[in-house]
Amino acid sequence: MASSYLSSVVESDNVWKGPCRLLWAAAGTSFPGVLESVIQPKTVAGGHLEAYAVSADWNDFGGTSEDGVTITREFEAEDGIPVDQLNYNLFEGDPTNWQMRMAATLLETDYQNLVMGWELPTARTLAVDASGPDYNVAQKRVDFSAPTKLTERLMAAVQQHPETDALRVFVFRKAVLGAEGMEMQLSGGTVTGLAQSWMCKADPDVDQLLGAFGKLFEEDAV
């Protein structure tokens, strides 16, 4: 039977779906030059590292809601310049201000993710006091502060192709919390997730045409 008219133009290797791993690294971490600087693929070169192992400088936010991770790229467009001798505007629609953002709902709302997700100071550890005067269990204490500066981090979203097992990694140089509501619902009927958004800023020290926001690394399908 001959191939159908529509299926003959579909390259399944180019159709991606599947859950995303959301990773972060502290500011000052070297920006990766290859995807293995963030995470190992299924087939590790030389076989000296474990498949899918996250590199030492990178950390995993853990589980996210079924909506996964959303990456947005947009720009503001020029209104254009009206010219008396023309019946159209010059430069209309040209980009003037590029922006990139990420969003996800974290399902692992431990104190460490809350410290990052609500821009809070480092948690303080209180040891158990069984003999007094406080009689407290071992615990962590985090102050709800009002910081005047946001913490910059490198962030990466990793997705695996459902058929080829190839990885693609979206890496951003300067991610900070977005101003949108970072709400968390505490309820017996639903999982307590933490809604998050991040503004992915351009690095002024990187040429704007050479990955000022970050880079995409996509493994070739074998």
Backbone as CSV, one residue per row, in Angstrom:
resi,resn,N_x,N_y,N_z,CA_x,CA_y,CA_z,C_x,C_y,C_z
1,MET,0.849,-1.192,0.000,0.000,0.000,0.000,0.888,1.247,0.000
2,ALA,0.537,2.191,-0.832,1.335,3.425,-0.925,1.182,4.256,0.342
3,SER,2.227,5.009,0.665,2.165,5.908,1.818,1.072,6.941,1.606
4,SER,0.427,7.343,2.707,-0.617,8.343,2.590,-0.012,9.709,2.282
5,TYR,-0.831,10.566,1.724,-0.388,11.911,1.348,0.139,12.681,2.547
6,LEU,-0.532,12.560,3.709,-0.148,13.352,4.877,1.019,12.736,5.636
7,SER,1.008,11.417,5.841,2.060,10.795,6.648,3.427,10.910,6.001
8,SER,3.464,11.098,4.685,4.751,11.171,3.991,5.520,12.438,4.315
9,VAL,4.864,13.443,4.918,5.561,14.686,5.230,5.844,14.834,6.716
10,VAL,5.467,13.855,7.513,5.645,13.950,8.962,6.912,13.216,9.367
11,GLU,7.840,13.937,10.026,9.055,13.345,10.578,8.836,13.167,12.071
12,SER,8.586,11.943,12.500,8.238,11.709,13.906,9.372,12.083,14.854
13,ASP,10.619,12.031,14.371,11.746,12.418,15.222,11.703,13.894,15.581
14,ASN,10.946,14.681,14.785,10.847,16.118,15.050,9.645,16.474,15.910
15,VAL,8.858,15.479,16.300,7.682,15.710,17.140,8.037,15.315,18.572
16,TRP,8.052,16.304,19.444,8.486,16.087,20.824,7.291,16.113,21.769
17,LYS,7.334,15.250,22.771,6.407,15.282,23.889,7.107,14.608,25.061
18,GLY,6.519,14.720,26.234,7.110,14.066,27.385,7.447,15.038,28.485
19,PRO,7.564,14.525,29.715,7.827,15.376,30.873,9.184,16.054,30.805
20,CYS,9.276,17.146,31.543,10.480,17.978,31.543,11.093,17.985,32.938
21,ARG,12.398,17.895,33.011,13.115,18.078,34.276,13.578,19.529,34.360
22,LEU,13.331,20.136,35.505,13.674,21.546,35.710,14.870,21.626,36.649
23,LEU,15.968,22.194,36.152,17.230,22.230,36.891,17.682,23.666,37.123
24,TRP,18.542,23.837,38.132,19.106,25.162,38.392,20.553,25.024,38.847
25,ALA,21.311,26.083,38.652,22.692,26.166,39.125,22.938,27.570,39.653
26,ALA,23.807,27.668,40.626,24.088,28.961,41.252,24.767,29.901,40.265
27,ALA,24.530,31.202,40.447,25.218,32.208,39.649,26.722,32.020,39.807
28,GLY,27.441,32.208,38.728,28.878,31.981,38.752,29.271,30.633,38.186
29,THR,28.298,29.720,38.051,28.562,28.437,37.413,28.879,28.673,35.936
30,SER,29.857,27.986,35.420,30.227,28.156,34.015,29.059,27.779,33.117
31,PHE,28.800,28.624,32.124,27.726,28.312,31.187,28.147,27.112,30.351
32,PRO,27.245,26.147,30.166,27.630,24.910,29.463,27.957,25.143,27.998
33,GLY,28.904,24.339,27.518,29.240,24.374,26.100,28.647,23.204,25.348
34,VAL,28.271,22.147,26.087,27.613,20.963,25.531,26.559,20.521,26.528
35,LEU,25.593,19.717,26.105,24.522,19.327,27.017,25.030,18.472,28.164
36,GLU,26.157,17.736,27.941,26.716,16.903,29.011,27.212,17.722,30.188
37,SER,27.387,19.040,29.999,27.758,19.899,31.126,26.591,20.101,32.077
38,VAL,25.382,19.733,31.634,24.184,19.836,32.470,23.703,18.460,32.898
39,ILE,23.552,17.546,31.940,23.009,16.214,32.214,23.575,15.232,31.195
40,GLN,23.781,13.995,31.630,24.302,12.973,30.742,23.176,12.363,29.901
41,PRO,23.419,12.090,28.627,22.413,11.428,27.792,22.315,9.941,28.133
42,LYS,21.441,9.247,27.422,21.269,7.810,27.664,22.549,7.047,27.356
43,THR,23.182,7.381,26.235,24.447,6.753,25.864,25.577,7.701,26.218
44,VAL,26.303,7.367,27.269,27.342,8.252,27.784,28.655,7.971,27.071
45,ALA,29.290,9.007,26.568,30.571,8.843,25.886,31.610,8.269,26.839
46,GLY,32.239,7.173,26.438,33.270,6.563,27.267,32.726,5.679,28.360
47,GLY,31.446,5.772,28.644,30.829,4.913,29.648,31.286,5.150,31.068
48,HIS,31.894,6.319,31.347,32.443,6.541,32.681,31.468,7.257,33.617
49,LEU,30.301,7.674,33.093,29.309,8.328,33.930,27.964,7.637,33.767
50,GLU,27.089,7.828,34.749,25.774,7.201,34.724,24.848,7.956,33.775
51,ALA,24.037,7.225,33.022,23.071,7.843,32.122,22.110,8.723,32.908
52,TYR,21.839,9.913,32.380,20.902,10.885,32.938,21.376,11.477,34.274
53,ALA,22.621,11.297,34.607,23.154,11.898,35.838,23.292,13.407,35.633
54,VAL,22.823,14.171,36.615,22.941,15.627,36.563,24.345,16.030,37.000
55,SER,24.940,16.980,36.292,26.292,17.418,36.618,26.355,18.019,38.023
56,ALA,27.559,17.996,38.588,27.741,18.347,39.997,27.254,19.749,40.340
57,ASP,27.375,20.705,39.425,26.987,22.082,39.709,25.486,22.327,39.582
58,TRP,24.761,21.336,39.057,23.343,21.513,38.782,22.482,20.746,39.777
59,ASN,21.280,21.272,40.026,20.352,20.704,41.007,18.968,20.580,40.391
60,ASP,18.187,19.621,40.891,16.866,19.336,40.331,15.787,19.885,41.255
61,PHE,14.829,20.634,40.689,13.697,21.122,41.477,12.748,20.001,41.878
62,GLY,12.853,18.844,41.243,11.955,17.731,41.546,10.692,17.774,40.706
63,GLY,9.650,17.111,41.196,8.429,16.962,40.425,7.701,18.272,40.179
64,THR,7.053,18.344,39.008,6.218,19.491,38.664,4.817,18.976,38.331
65,SER,3.869,19.884,38.234,2.498,19.503,37.907,2.435,18.982,36.467
66,GLU,1.290,18.380,36.120,1.151,17.777,34.799,1.187,18.801,33.672
67,ASP,1.077,20.085,34.001,1.210,21.124,32.973,2.651,21.284,32.512
68,GLY,3.594,20.719,33.265,4.989,20.757,32.867,5.605,22.139,32.974
69,VAL,6.522,22.420,32.085,7.260,23.680,32.067,6.888,24.454,30.804
70,THR,6.551,25.720,30.967,6.223,26.580,29.827,7.369,27.557,29.587
71,ILE,7.834,27.623,28.342,8.870,28.573,27.946,8.254,29.554,26.952
72,THR,8.401,30.834,27.229,7.807,31.873,26.379,8.902,32.776,25.829
73,ARG,8.812,33.050,24.537,9.723,33.999,23.892,8.866,34.978,23.104
74,GLU,9.079,36.277,23.346,8.259,37.278,22.673,9.047,38.575,22.516
75,PHE,8.479,39.491,21.747,9.126,40.786,21.558,8.078,41.865,21.390
76,GLU,8.495,43.098,21.676,7.680,44.261,21.380,8.018,44.728,19.966
77,ALA,6.982,45.134,19.235,7.185,45.497,17.834,7.087,47.007,17.632
78,GLU,7.896,47.505,16.719,7.866,48.920,16.349,6.517,49.284,15.721
79,ASP,5.993,50.455,16.087,4.800,50.961,15.406,5.124,51.406,13.983
80,GLY,6.365,51.706,13.760,6.779,52.171,12.448,6.805,53.693,12.364
81,ILE,7.439,54.180,11.321,7.579,55.619,11.109,6.788,56.007,9.865
82,PRO,5.750,56.831,10.029,5.002,57.273,8.844,5.834,58.261,8.027
83,VAL,5.775,58.079,6.716,6.493,58.955,5.782,5.469,59.505,4.787
84,ASP,5.493,60.796,4.589,4.486,61.453,3.756,4.445,60.895,2.334
85,GLN,5.601,60.501,1.831,5.659,60.059,0.444,5.343,58.567,0.269
86,LEU,5.050,57.871,1.370,4.785,56.433,1.295,3.411,56.126,1.876
87,ASN,2.792,55.067,1.407,1.502,54.663,1.968,1.662,53.478,2.927
88,TYR,2.832,53.388,3.543,3.088,52.393,4.582,4.129,52.961,5.538
89,ASN,4.230,52.383,6.731,5.181,52.846,7.729,6.511,52.119,7.583
90,LEU,7.593,52.850,7.701,8.917,52.239,7.697,9.163,51.526,9.031
91,PHE,9.828,50.392,8.970,10.269,49.631,10.152,9.106,49.072,10.978
92,GLU,7.896,49.107,10.464,6.752,48.601,11.230,6.907,47.104,11.488
93,GLY,6.709,46.716,12.754,6.803,45.310,13.140,8.192,44.848,13.511
94,ASP,9.206,45.679,13.331,10.568,45.280,13.708,10.655,45.107,15.218
95,PRO,11.394,44.100,15.691,11.500,43.868,17.141,12.333,44.941,17.831
96,THR,11.855,45.380,18.998,12.584,46.390,19.765,13.008,45.879,21.139
97,ASN,12.326,44.882,21.670,12.639,44.426,23.019,12.259,42.959,23.162
98,TRP,13.253,42.085,23.129,13.008,40.657,23.279,12.915,40.279,24.756
99,GLN,12.058,39.325,25.067,11.914,38.814,26.434,11.731,37.304,26.389
100,MET,12.237,36.627,27.432,12.012,35.187,27.580,11.638,34.896,29.026
101,ARG,10.728,33.931,29.184,10.239,33.580,30.524,10.029,32.072,30.609
102,MET,10.021,31.583,31.840,9.666,30.197,32.113,8.617,30.174,33.215
103,ALA,7.810,29.113,33.237,6.811,28.963,34.293,6.582,27.480,34.560
104,ALA,6.302,27.157,35.810,6.009,25.782,36.209,5.387,25.820,37.595
105,THR,4.758,24.725,37.983,4.271,24.564,39.352,5.065,23.455,40.015
106,LEU,5.832,23.806,41.032,6.649,22.823,41.749,5.757,22.033,42.698
107,LEU,5.881,20.714,42.664,5.098,19.875,43.573,5.882,19.503,44.820
108,GLU,7.193,19.644,44.767,8.013,19.383,45.953,8.224,20.706,46.680
109,THR,7.368,20.958,47.671,7.367,22.256,48.359,8.060,22.151,49.711
110,ASP,9.213,21.494,49.735,10.035,21.463,50.942,10.624,22.841,51.195
111,TYR,11.197,23.035,52.361,11.687,24.362,52.729,12.756,24.862,51.780
112,GLN,13.542,23.956,51.180,14.598,24.394,50.276,14.007,25.012,49.000
113,ASN,12.973,24.393,48.456,12.327,24.979,47.279,11.577,26.254,47.634
114,LEU,11.039,26.334,48.854,10.363,27.555,49.267,11.351,28.715,49.421
115,VAL,12.537,28.429,49.924,13.553,29.469,50.052,13.858,30.086,48.685
116,MET,13.967,29.241,47.653,14.236,29.760,46.309,12.979,30.324,45.660
117,GLY,11.847,29.645,45.860,10.623,30.028,45.169,9.951,31.258,45.734
118,TRP,10.260,31.632,46.976,9.703,32.843,47.582,10.787,33.876,47.897
119,GLU,11.997,33.649,47.384,13.115,34.577,47.614,13.280,34.858,49.106
120,LEU,13.606,33.822,49.855,13.751,33.902,51.308,15.201,33.651,51.698
121,PRO,15.587,34.071,52.889,16.958,33.815,53.343,17.168,32.338,53.667
122,THR,18.415,31.953,53.823,18.758,30.570,54.129,18.081,30.113,55.408
123,ALA,17.577,28.887,55.396,16.894,28.347,56.571,17.876,28.165,57.730
124,ARG,17.368,28.337,58.928,18.161,28.118,60.132,17.754,26.781,60.745
125,THR,18.739,25.979,61.121,18.473,24.677,61.718,18.429,24.799,63.238
126,LEU,17.356,24.309,63.826,17.204,24.282,65.283,17.287,22.841,65.749
127,ALA,18.237,22.572,66.617,18.425,21.210,67.120,17.317,20.848,68.112
128,VAL,17.121,19.562,68.315,16.118,19.093,69.264,16.505,19.537,70.685
129,ASP,15.514,19.930,71.449,15.716,20.309,72.850,14.719,19.499,73.683
130,ALA,15.206,18.362,74.195,14.331,17.460,74.941,14.331,17.739,76.436
131,SER,15.284,18.531,76.898,15.407,18.752,78.351,15.062,20.175,78.784
132,GLY,14.718,21.034,77.860,14.332,22.391,78.208,15.453,23.381,77.971
133,PRO,15.138,24.652,77.968,13.837,25.209,78.373,12.767,25.251,77.273
134,ASP,13.175,25.021,75.976,12.210,25.204,74.887,11.401,23.940,74.581
135,TYR,11.988,22.767,74.808,11.318,21.486,74.540,10.777,21.439,73.098
136,ASN,11.689,21.570,72.140,11.273,21.559,70.744,11.873,20.383,70.002
137,VAL,11.185,19.996,68.930,11.717,18.974,68.034,12.744,19.615,67.115
138,ALA,13.560,18.783,66.469,14.490,19.297,65.467,13.681,19.891,64.311
139,GLN,14.094,21.055,63.833,13.286,21.745,62.831,14.113,22.763,62.055
140,LYS,13.510,23.256,60.963,14.085,24.342,60.174,13.206,25.576,60.360
141,ARG,13.840,26.737,60.392,13.091,27.992,60.517,13.529,28.932,59.398
142,VAL,12.536,29.476,58.687,12.806,30.370,57.563,12.076,31.683,57.794
143,ASP,12.786,32.786,57.652,12.185,34.109,57.849,11.488,34.575,56.576
144,PHE,10.273,35.116,56.713,9.586,35.753,55.595,10.091,37.182,55.504
145,SER,11.088,37.389,54.675,11.772,38.678,54.580,11.231,39.490,53.412
146,ALA,11.771,40.683,53.244,11.394,41.557,52.127,12.666,42.011,51.419
147,PRO,13.266,41.115,50.631,14.540,41.449,49.982,14.380,42.555,48.941
148,THR,15.447,43.275,48.700,15.438,44.363,47.716,16.120,43.962,46.416
149,LYS,16.655,42.739,46.366,17.340,42.254,45.165,16.986,40.787,44.967
150,LEU,16.789,40.394,43.708,16.450,39.016,43.384,17.705,38.211,43.058
151,THR,17.681,36.945,43.420,18.817,36.051,43.184,18.817,35.564,41.740
152,GLU,19.929,35.733,41.071,20.071,35.214,39.713,20.615,33.787,39.761
153,ARG,20.066,32.934,38.895,20.534,31.560,38.772,20.545,31.159,37.303
154,LEU,21.377,30.197,36.963,21.235,29.530,35.681,20.091,28.534,35.822
155,MET,19.288,28.388,34.777,18.212,27.410,34.802,18.202,26.618,33.504
156,ALA,17.743,25.381,33.605,17.694,24.508,32.428,16.426,23.663,32.473
157,ALA,15.816,23.495,31.313,14.677,22.595,31.149,15.115,21.479,30.215
158,VAL,14.978,20.235,30.681,15.460,19.071,29.938,14.271,18.212,29.526
159,GLN,14.184,17.887,28.244,13.114,17.028,27.742,13.719,15.870,26.958
160,GLN,13.094,14.700,27.076,13.558,13.505,26.359,12.540,13.117,25.293
161,HIS,13.033,12.796,24.097,12.147,12.375,23.017,11.544,11.016,23.355
162,PRO,10.243,10.830,23.150,9.587,9.586,23.580,9.985,8.350,22.782
163,GLU,10.518,8.525,21.569,10.868,7.378,20.742,12.369,7.178,20.612
164,THR,13.099,8.266,20.411,14.543,8.138,20.177,15.362,8.212,21.457
165,ASP,14.769,8.678,22.562,15.458,8.888,23.847,16.460,10.037,23.798
166,ALA,16.509,10.763,22.680,17.403,11.918,22.593,16.948,12.993,23.573
167,LEU,17.904,13.759,24.077,17.617,14.848,25.004,17.722,16.186,24.289
168,ARG,16.923,17.148,24.756,17.171,18.535,24.399,17.128,19.350,25.679
169,VAL,18.034,20.308,25.758,18.232,21.078,26.989,18.168,22.563,26.658
170,PHE,17.198,23.256,27.254,17.076,24.715,27.129,17.780,25.323,28.337
171,VAL,18.833,26.096,28.119,19.623,26.648,29.217,19.566,28.167,29.180
172,PHE,19.302,28.773,30.331,19.197,30.226,30.438,20.263,30.754,31.398
173,ARG,20.849,31.899,31.015,22.004,32.420,31.742,21.649,33.129,33.048
174,LYS,20.542,33.904,33.040,20.235,34.761,34.183,18.735,34.710,34.464
175,ALA,18.300,33.743,35.229,16.890,33.606,35.564,16.635,34.158,36.969
176,VAL,15.605,34.996,37.075,15.180,35.525,38.378,13.676,35.326,38.499
177,LEU,13.184,35.333,39.716,11.755,35.160,39.925,10.957,36.247,39.221
178,GLY,9.829,35.856,38.637,8.927,36.822,38.035,8.054,37.466,39.100
179,ALA,7.424,38.570,38.738,6.620,39.330,39.704,5.231,38.740,39.904
180,GLU,4.850,37.755,39.079,3.520,37.179,39.204,3.376,36.445,40.539
181,GLY,2.121,36.247,40.955,1.847,35.630,42.245,2.462,34.248,42.383
182,MET,3.234,34.067,43.435,3.883,32.788,43.724,3.040,32.061,44.758
183,GLU,1.827,31.681,44.356,0.862,31.186,45.327,1.017,29.700,45.585
184,MET,0.587,29.310,46.775,0.625,27.924,47.194,-0.650,27.636,47.975
185,GLN,-1.407,26.648,47.547,-2.672,26.303,48.199,-2.473,25.119,49.128
186,LEU,-2.828,25.308,50.393,-2.734,24.244,51.383,-4.128,23.669,51.588
187,SER,-4.321,22.426,51.141,-5.657,21.836,51.159,-5.547,20.330,51.272
188,GLY,-6.540,19.740,51.924,-6.567,18.291,52.024,-7.007,17.625,50.741
189,GLY,-7.593,18.390,49.833,-8.128,17.816,48.611,-7.206,17.893,47.413
190,THR,-6.149,18.695,47.500,-5.235,18.848,46.366,-3.795,18.825,46.848
191,VAL,-2.911,18.471,45.930,-1.481,18.512,46.237,-1.056,19.962,46.427
192,THR,-0.220,20.218,47.409,0.257,21.571,47.666,1.397,21.896,46.713
193,GLY,1.059,22.582,45.627,2.063,22.980,44.659,2.421,24.451,44.809
194,LEU,3.570,24.821,44.273,4.043,26.203,44.333,4.185,26.739,42.917
195,ALA,3.267,27.644,42.534,3.315,28.240,41.194,4.528,29.164,41.097
196,GLN,5.257,29.026,39.997,6.475,29.798,39.814,6.561,30.358,38.401
197,SER,7.156,31.534,38.286,7.538,32.062,36.984,8.917,32.690,37.133
198,TRP,9.674,32.629,36.060,11.023,33.194,36.067,11.215,34.063,34.836
199,MET,11.802,35.213,35.027,12.209,36.059,33.922,13.632,35.673,33.553
200,CYS,13.840,35.313,32.305,15.158,34.896,31.837,15.815,36.085,31.140
201,LYS,16.693,36.738,31.860,17.278,37.983,31.373,18.452,37.721,30.433
202,ALA,18.678,38.653,29.536,19.842,38.587,28.660,21.091,38.998,29.442
203,ASP,22.195,38.364,29.124,23.475,38.698,29.738,24.127,39.798,28.906
204,PRO,24.318,40.991,29.469,24.892,42.094,28.685,26.334,41.853,28.268
205,ASP,26.995,40.873,28.882,28.379,40.570,28.526,28.482,39.597,27.351
206,VAL,27.320,39.137,26.853,27.306,38.202,25.727,26.679,38.908,24.527
207,ASP,27.281,38.769,23.365,26.747,39.387,22.150,25.286,39.010,21.970
208,GLN,24.440,39.984,21.647,23.005,39.733,21.552,22.644,38.749,20.449
209,LEU,23.535,38.538,19.492,23.293,37.573,18.421,23.932,36.220,18.694
210,LEU,24.591,36.072,19.834,25.320,34.833,20.143,24.843,34.206,21.448
211,GLY,23.542,34.247,21.675,22.995,33.544,22.837,23.009,34.344,24.115
212,ALA,22.640,35.614,24.067,22.633,36.446,25.271,21.655,35.919,26.319
213,PHE,20.544,35.339,25.878,19.585,34.758,26.825,20.005,33.361,27.279
214,GLY,20.576,32.610,26.375,20.951,31.231,26.672,21.112,30.451,25.393
215,LYS,20.971,29.116,25.494,21.167,28.269,24.324,20.290,27.023,24.429
216,LEU,20.040,26.422,23.273,19.390,25.114,23.186,20.413,24.105,22.716
217,PHE,20.485,22.962,23.423,21.312,21.844,23.011,20.367,20.679,22.703
218,GLU,20.427,20.147,21.489,19.563,19.029,21.097,20.399,17.878,20.579
219,GLU,20.267,16.738,21.240,21.015,15.550,20.858,20.504,15.023,19.515
220,ASP,21.426,14.652,18.632,21.036,14.064,17.357,20.420,12.693,17.593
221,ALA,19.287,12.427,16.952,18.657,11.110,17.058,19.509,10.077,16.332
222,VAL,19.684,8.927,16.946,20.511,7.858,16.349,19.614,6.918,15.555
